[in-house]
């Protein structure tokens, strides 16, 4: 279940919001005039999600390369590694 808080809590209860972000390791949804406006999270969660996004992007690039036929034999891969 998402944690939803009004925007006034950022101003009036910042420390509580910060503690919730770190304790729950989940984003907190902030509303403005009763409608969703922002999602805030700890830096640790943000970095974890960015690392995950980077990994998925690299996997997608690899899958597209395979689909295009850009593949290498085991021998070609090890030859390139030895050059490095």
LUMZA-471052 format. One record per residue: residue number from 0; residue in three letters; chain; z, y, x of N, C-alpha, C, O in turn. Coordinates in steps of 0.2 Angstrom, whole numbers. Last residue first. Example, Ala and Ser with C-alpha at 12.3 -4.5 7.8 and 13.67 -1.06 7.14 Angstrom:
<pts>
+------+------+-------+-------+-------+-------+-------+-------+-------+-------+-------+-------+-------+-------+-------+
| resi | resn | chain |    nz |    ny |    nx |   caz |   cay |   cax |    cz |    cy |    cx |    oz |    oy |    ox |
+------+------+-------+-------+-------+-------+-------+-------+-------+-------+-------+-------+-------+-------+-------+
|    1 |  SER |     A |    35 |   -11 |    64 |    36 |    -5 |    68 |    39 |     0 |    64 |    40 |     6 |    67 |
|    0 |  ALA |     A |    39 |   -28 |    66 |    39 |   -22 |    62 |    39 |   -16 |    66 |    42 |   -17 |    71 |
+------+------+-------+-------+-------+-------+-------+-------+-------+-------+-------+-------+-------+-------+-------+
</pts>
This chain:
<pts>
+------+------+-------+-------+-------+-------+-------+-------+-------+-------+-------+-------+-------+-------+-------+
| resi | resn | chain |    nz |    ny |    nx |   caz |   cay |   cax |    cz |    cy |    cx |    oz |    oy |    ox |
+------+------+-------+-------+-------+-------+-------+-------+-------+-------+-------+-------+-------+-------+-------+
|   83 |  UNK |     A |  -124 |   -33 |   214 |  -119 |   -28 |   214 |  -113 |   -29 |   219 |  -109 |   -26 |   219 |
|   82 |  UNK |     A |  -131 |   -45 |   217 |  -133 |   -39 |   220 |  -128 |   -33 |   219 |  -128 |   -29 |   224 |
|   81 |  UNK |     A |  -123 |   -54 |   209 |  -123 |   -55 |   217 |  -126 |   -48 |   220 |  -123 |   -46 |   225 |
|   80 |  UNK |     A |  -127 |   -51 |   197 |  -120 |   -50 |   199 |  -120 |   -50 |   206 |  -116 |   -46 |   209 |
|   79 |  UNK |     A |  -141 |   -55 |   197 |  -139 |   -47 |   196 |  -132 |   -46 |   198 |  -131 |   -41 |   201 |
|   78 |  UNK |     A |  -139 |   -68 |   198 |  -143 |   -65 |   203 |  -141 |   -57 |   203 |  -140 |   -54 |   208 |
|   77 |  UNK |     A |  -133 |   -71 |   186 |  -129 |   -72 |   192 |  -132 |   -69 |   198 |  -129 |   -66 |   202 |
|   76 |  UNK |     A |  -144 |   -68 |   177 |  -137 |   -65 |   177 |  -133 |   -65 |   183 |  -131 |   -60 |   186 |
|   75 |  UNK |     A |  -153 |   -78 |   181 |  -155 |   -71 |   182 |  -148 |   -66 |   182 |  -148 |   -62 |   185 |
|   74 |  UNK |     A |  -146 |   -90 |   178 |  -148 |   -88 |   185 |  -150 |   -81 |   186 |  -147 |   -78 |   191 |
|   73 |  UNK |     A |  -146 |   -89 |   164 |  -140 |   -89 |   168 |  -141 |   -87 |   175 |  -137 |   -83 |   178 |
|   72 |  UNK |     A |  -159 |   -78 |   158 |  -156 |   -84 |   160 |  -150 |   -84 |   164 |  -148 |   -78 |   166 |
|   71 |  UNK |     A |  -158 |   -65 |   145 |  -159 |   -67 |   152 |  -156 |   -74 |   153 |  -151 |   -76 |   150 |
|   70 |  UNK |     A |  -167 |   -57 |   132 |  -162 |   -61 |   134 |  -163 |   -63 |   142 |  -169 |   -63 |   144 |
|   69 |  UNK |     A |  -172 |   -48 |   121 |  -170 |   -46 |   127 |  -165 |   -51 |   130 |  -159 |   -49 |   129 |
|   68 |  UNK |     A |  -176 |   -51 |   108 |  -178 |   -55 |   113 |  -177 |   -53 |   120 |  -179 |   -56 |   124 |
|   67 |  UNK |     A |  -171 |   -43 |    98 |  -177 |   -41 |   100 |  -180 |   -46 |   106 |  -185 |   -45 |   108 |
|   66 |  UNK |     A |  -159 |   -50 |    96 |  -163 |   -51 |    91 |  -170 |   -48 |    93 |  -175 |   -51 |    90 |
|   65 |  UNK |     A |  -152 |   -46 |   108 |  -154 |   -53 |   107 |  -159 |   -54 |   102 |  -164 |   -58 |   102 |
|   64 |  UNK |     A |  -150 |   -33 |   105 |  -154 |   -35 |   111 |  -157 |   -42 |   110 |  -162 |   -44 |   112 |
|   63 |  UNK |     A |  -142 |   -34 |    94 |  -148 |   -31 |    93 |  -153 |   -33 |    99 |  -159 |   -34 |    98 |
|   62 |  UNK |     A |  -131 |   -39 |   101 |  -134 |   -43 |    95 |  -141 |   -40 |    94 |  -145 |   -44 |    93 |
|   61 |  UNK |     A |  -127 |   -28 |   109 |  -129 |   -35 |   112 |  -133 |   -39 |   107 |  -138 |   -42 |   108 |
|   60 |  UNK |     A |  -124 |   -18 |   100 |  -130 |   -17 |   104 |  -132 |   -24 |   107 |  -138 |   -25 |   108 |
|   59 |  UNK |     A |  -113 |   -24 |    94 |  -119 |   -23 |    90 |  -125 |   -22 |    94 |  -130 |   -24 |    93 |
|   58 |  UNK |     A |  -104 |   -24 |   105 |  -106 |   -31 |   102 |  -113 |   -30 |    98 |  -117 |   -34 |    98 |
|   57 |  UNK |     A |  -103 |   -10 |   106 |  -106 |   -14 |   111 |  -108 |   -21 |   109 |  -113 |   -23 |   111 |
|   56 |  UNK |     A |   -96 |    -8 |    94 |  -103 |    -4 |    95 |  -106 |    -8 |   101 |  -112 |    -9 |   101 |
|   55 |  UNK |     A |   -85 |   -15 |    95 |   -89 |   -17 |    90 |   -96 |   -14 |    91 |  -101 |   -17 |    90 |
|   54 |  UNK |     A |   -79 |    -7 |   106 |   -80 |   -15 |   107 |   -85 |   -17 |   101 |   -90 |   -20 |   103 |
|   53 |  UNK |     A |   -77 |     5 |    99 |   -81 |     5 |   105 |   -83 |    -3 |   107 |   -89 |    -4 |   108 |
|   52 |  UNK |     A |   -68 |     2 |    89 |   -75 |     4 |    88 |   -79 |     4 |    93 |   -85 |     2 |    93 |
|   51 |  UNK |     A |   -57 |    -2 |    97 |   -60 |    -7 |    93 |   -67 |    -5 |    91 |   -72 |    -9 |    91 |
|   50 |  UNK |     A |   -54 |    10 |   103 |   -56 |     5 |   107 |   -60 |    -1 |   103 |   -64 |    -4 |   105 |
|   49 |  UNK |     A |   -51 |    17 |    91 |   -57 |    20 |    95 |   -59 |    14 |   100 |   -65 |    13 |   101 |
|   48 |  UNK |     A |   -39 |    10 |    87 |   -45 |    10 |    83 |   -51 |    13 |    87 |   -57 |    10 |    85 |
|   47 |  UNK |     A |   -31 |    14 |    98 |   -32 |     7 |    97 |   -39 |     6 |    92 |   -43 |     2 |    94 |
|   46 |  UNK |     A |   -30 |    28 |    97 |   -33 |    25 |   103 |   -35 |    17 |   102 |   -40 |    15 |   104 |
|   45 |  UNK |     A |   -24 |    28 |    84 |   -30 |    31 |    85 |   -34 |    28 |    91 |   -40 |    26 |    91 |
|   44 |  UNK |     A |   -11 |    22 |    88 |   -16 |    19 |    83 |   -23 |    22 |    83 |   -28 |    18 |    83 |
|   43 |  UNK |     A |    -7 |    32 |    97 |    -8 |    24 |    99 |   -12 |    21 |    94 |   -17 |    17 |    96 |
|   42 |  UNK |     A |    -6 |    43 |    90 |   -11 |    43 |    95 |   -12 |    36 |    97 |   -18 |    34 |    98 |
|   41 |  UNK |     A |    -4 |    40 |    72 |    -1 |    41 |    79 |    -7 |    40 |    84 |   -12 |    38 |    82 |
|   40 |  UNK |     A |   -12 |    49 |    59 |   -10 |    43 |    63 |    -7 |    45 |    69 |    -8 |    50 |    72 |
|   39 |  UNK |     A |   -18 |    55 |    44 |   -15 |    56 |    50 |   -12 |    50 |    53 |   -10 |    45 |    49 |
|   38 |  UNK |     A |   -31 |    61 |    33 |   -27 |    55 |    35 |   -25 |    56 |    42 |   -29 |    58 |    47 |
|   37 |  UNK |     A |   -33 |    73 |    20 |   -33 |    71 |    27 |   -30 |    64 |    28 |   -26 |    61 |    23 |
|   36 |  UNK |     A |   -35 |    73 |     6 |   -38 |    78 |    10 |   -38 |    76 |    17 |   -43 |    77 |    21 |
|   35 |  UNK |     A |   -34 |    69 |   -11 |   -35 |    67 |    -5 |   -38 |    72 |     0 |   -43 |    75 |    -2 |
|   34 |  UNK |     A |   -26 |    80 |   -23 |   -32 |    76 |   -21 |   -32 |    74 |   -13 |   -29 |    78 |    -9 |
|   33 |  UNK |     A |   -16 |    89 |   -25 |   -16 |    83 |   -29 |   -22 |    78 |   -27 |   -22 |    73 |   -30 |
|   32 |  UNK |     A |   -17 |    99 |   -16 |   -18 |   101 |   -23 |   -19 |    94 |   -27 |   -23 |    94 |   -32 |
|   31 |  UNK |     A |   -20 |    87 |    -5 |   -20 |    95 |    -5 |   -21 |    96 |   -12 |   -27 |    94 |   -15 |
|   30 |  UNK |     A |   -12 |    74 |     4 |   -15 |    77 |    -2 |   -15 |    84 |    -2 |   -10 |    87 |     1 |
|   29 |  UNK |     A |   -14 |    62 |    17 |   -11 |    69 |    15 |   -15 |    71 |     9 |   -21 |    72 |    10 |
|   28 |  UNK |     A |    -9 |    46 |    22 |   -14 |    50 |    18 |   -10 |    56 |    16 |    -5 |    56 |    12 |
|   27 |  UNK |     A |    -6 |    39 |    37 |    -3 |    42 |    31 |    -8 |    47 |    28 |   -11 |    51 |    32 |
|   26 |  UNK |     A |   -11 |    24 |    45 |   -12 |    31 |    44 |    -8 |    33 |    38 |    -6 |    29 |    33 |
|   25 |  UNK |     A |     2 |    14 |    54 |    -3 |    15 |    49 |    -5 |    22 |    48 |     0 |    26 |    49 |
|   24 |  UNK |     A |    14 |    11 |    60 |     7 |    10 |    64 |     1 |    10 |    59 |    -3 |     6 |    60 |
|   23 |  UNK |     A |    26 |    13 |    55 |    22 |     9 |    51 |    16 |     7 |    55 |    13 |     2 |    53 |
|   22 |  UNK |     A |    32 |    21 |    66 |    35 |    16 |    63 |    31 |    11 |    60 |    31 |     5 |    61 |
|   21 |  UNK |     A |    23 |    32 |    68 |    24 |    28 |    73 |    27 |    21 |    71 |    26 |    16 |    74 |
|   20 |  UNK |     A |    22 |    38 |    55 |    16 |    36 |    58 |    18 |    31 |    64 |    14 |    26 |    64 |
|   19 |  UNK |     A |    36 |    41 |    53 |    33 |    36 |    48 |    26 |    33 |    52 |    25 |    27 |    52 |
|   18 |  UNK |     A |    38 |    51 |    62 |    42 |    44 |    63 |    38 |    39 |    59 |    38 |    33 |    61 |
|   17 |  UNK |     A |    30 |    61 |    57 |    28 |    58 |    63 |    32 |    51 |    64 |    29 |    46 |    67 |
|   16 |  UNK |     A |    36 |    63 |    45 |    29 |    61 |    45 |    28 |    57 |    51 |    25 |    52 |    52 |
|   15 |  UNK |     A |    48 |    68 |    50 |    48 |    62 |    46 |    41 |    59 |    46 |    41 |    53 |    46 |
|   14 |  UNK |     A |    44 |    80 |    57 |    47 |    74 |    60 |    47 |    68 |    57 |    46 |    62 |    59 |
|   13 |  UNK |     A |    39 |    87 |    46 |    35 |    85 |    51 |    38 |    79 |    55 |    34 |    74 |    56 |
|   12 |  UNK |     A |    42 |    93 |    33 |    45 |    87 |    36 |    41 |    83 |    41 |    40 |    77 |    41 |
|   11 |  UNK |     A |    35 |   105 |    31 |    43 |   105 |    29 |    46 |    98 |    32 |    52 |    99 |    34 |
|   10 |  UNK |     A |    22 |   103 |    34 |    26 |   109 |    36 |    33 |   108 |    36 |    37 |   110 |    41 |
|    9 |  UNK |     A |    19 |    91 |    29 |    17 |    92 |    36 |    21 |    98 |    39 |    24 |    98 |    44 |
|    8 |  UNK |     A |    23 |    92 |    16 |    27 |    88 |    20 |    25 |    89 |    27 |    30 |    88 |    32 |
|    7 |  UNK |     A |    12 |    99 |    10 |    18 |   103 |    11 |    23 |    99 |    16 |    27 |   102 |    19 |
|    6 |  UNK |     A |     3 |    89 |     7 |     2 |    93 |    13 |     8 |    97 |    15 |     9 |    99 |    21 |
|    5 |  UNK |     A |    11 |    74 |     1 |     8 |    81 |     0 |     8 |    85 |     7 |    12 |    83 |    11 |
|    4 |  UNK |     A |     7 |    57 |     5 |    12 |    63 |     5 |     8 |    69 |     4 |     2 |    70 |     6 |
|    3 |  UNK |     A |     6 |    40 |     5 |     3 |    46 |     2 |     8 |    51 |     2 |    13 |    51 |    -1 |
|    2 |  UNK |     A |     3 |    25 |    12 |     8 |    30 |    11 |     4 |    37 |    10 |     0 |    39 |    14 |
|    1 |  UNK |     A |    -5 |    11 |     3 |    -5 |    17 |     8 |     1 |    21 |     7 |     4 |    22 |     1 |
|    0 |  UNK |     A |     0 |    -6 |     4 |     0 |     0 |     0 |     0 |     6 |     4 |     4 |     7 |     9 |
+------+------+-------+-------+-------+-------+-------+-------+-------+-------+-------+-------+-------+-------+-------+
</pts>
